[in-house]
């Protein structure tokens, strides 16, 4: 019995290692490209690096103004997480306490909006934002990023509330004299913290890597996000592969850090939402 359990664990570990190979190999190649000289890369593009240099990182940092790009990206990410998290929790709570058929249809319509391509609504949003002179606002860009992730966040939080925010709990709060708003503030929000942490981590990573919304709403190079700054390193005359790799590595580090510190929160949030 113990041998079969041990063999099963070894098989799962082997399968997990095989699955990670397509993700680890490109990441290692990215790091190798970022720290090797252009001549070394030309001589042996797919081989192991034979030289080491930090000039690609420093050139990318100064040439693409990555310091300011990191600040712009963090601003948009914080705004996106705040907008998406607050609206998702409030909306999920409203649908939790309203169980009518009309509310059910409206809930599924909101969730189905996630299937609408971004380009279908982004251009009208850009026109409306440009008309009021806010096309280069990092706050507006963050808000649009947050709204684009809202259907998924709303579905996840509402599923979580159906498991955690039970009818008995809502009735008990009502019997204690709590209003709808006080129940939301004192009961629903504290209960939603695990799933809210999961939503925050995912929205942060999605917004950090966004290119389409940022490229559409941010026309001024001084407010470029990291993805835009990295893309502008390439020109018609020179692709700047080493500098692009260095900039991409800088862009990857914050998302990896967020996932590392949010692993337990993601497990709790998704586990509770699935009823486990």
Order of alpha helices (4+ residues) and beta strands (2+ residues): alpha-alpha-alpha-alpha-alpha-alpha-alpha-alpha-alpha-alpha-alpha-alpha-alpha-alpha-alpha
